[in-house]
Amino acid sequence: MGGLLDIIFPPRCASCHTLGNWICPTCEERIEVIQTPICYRCRRLSADFRVCPKCRPTGSVSHLMIYGYWQSPLKELVYGLKYYRLKPLVAVLGSWLVETIRKSDTVADIVIVPVPLHRGRLWDRGFNQAQLLAEVVARQTGWQLVPVLMRKKFTQPQFGLNKLTRRDNIQGAFSVRATQKQFLAHKTVILVDDIVTTGITINECAKILRQNGARDVWGLVLAKA
């Protein structure tokens, strides 16, 4: 079936639109991949993508692993999945997240948790891109995927809001499913999303996870905007 669809709707690069692949080799080579782990806040070198001591007091995520910077062509690839429903991109984008994990010395007792969408936005979009990416990470690492977080408050998209509005917008937006709370106990959570800007959303999620039993929370994203 996939072969027939490729004949009828041949793959085009989500960035340059060249026929042949959803991500062409030229565009993949142009992506500015973060080769050496950094602190996502100040961008100083930091082993295992650890949030450095200067930046750490302001958030609940202890490490934030990032594949690359929010620039073309990575930006178009993320948009292609998120807004144009190019689901064939999930496999390669998810594998890049796994590559990013391998730049860090992760610990034992890890579970994977995607950042959730509100049910209204999920209904409109038809899927949660963070969930799809998390599924790839779980399959390739063997770690358990636990969609324990839910978004109980409909919020504006964070992108484009100023820092203060972002914080107010996301405050109290997340909770933990009572039926799955036990999966967090004494675990290190790897929290998966597509992009991070100020880190307010991912830190709010991390705060809720810690309050409900997680030992530690690491973030994992495709891009830093």
C-alpha positions, 0 to 999 in steps of 0.5 A, a space after each residue: 500500500 505504501 508503494 502505491 501511495 508513493 507512486 500516486 503521491 510521490 514524496 517531496 522534501 518538506 523543505 525544498 520540495 525536491 521529488 524523491 524523499 520527505 527529507 532530501 540529503 542536501 537539506 539534511 546536511 544543511 541542518 545545524 545539529 548541536 554536536 556538543 551538549 549545551 545548557 539550553 538557557 545560556 547555550 554554554 557547553 554543559 555535559 549531558 545537556 545539563 541545565 547549568 547551576 546558574 540557570 537551574 534554580 528557575 526550572 524543574 528540568 535538570 537536562 534538556 537534550 536538543 537535536 538542532 537549532 530552529 532554522 531552515 531546513 529543520 524548521 520546515 520539517 517540524 512545520 511539515 509534520 505539525 501543520 501539514 500532517 506529513 506523518 512520514 517525517 515522524 520516523 526520521 525526526 524520531 530517530 534524530 531524537 534518539 541520536 541526541 539521547 546518545 550524546 548523553 550518559 542517561 541513567 537507569 529506570 527511564 520512562 518516556 512521556 510526551 507533552 500532551 495537547 488539549 483534546 480540542 487541539 488534538 481533535 482539530 489536528 488529528 494527532 499529537 506530534 510529541 506523542 508520535 515522536 515519543 513512540 519512535 523514541 520508545 521503540 528504538 530505546 526499549 524504554 516504556 512510553 507512559 502518556 501520563 500527562 494530560 492538558 486540562 486547560 485550553 491555552 493559546 500557542 506559546 510561540 509569539 507570546 512574551 515571557 510573562 504571558 507565556 507563564 500565565 498562559 500555561 499556569 495550571 494547564 497540566 495534570 497527571 492521570 491518576 491511573 498511571 501515576 504509579 509509573 512515575 515513582 522513582 523514575 527518571 522521565 524523558 519528556 518529549 516535545 518538538 521545540 523549546 523556546 523559553 522552556 516554560 511549557 516543558 518546565 511546567 510539565 516537569 514540575 507536575 511530574 516531580 510533584 507526582 513522584 518522578 525522581 528526575 525529569 529530562 527534556 528531549 526536543 528537536 529544536 531550540 528556538 
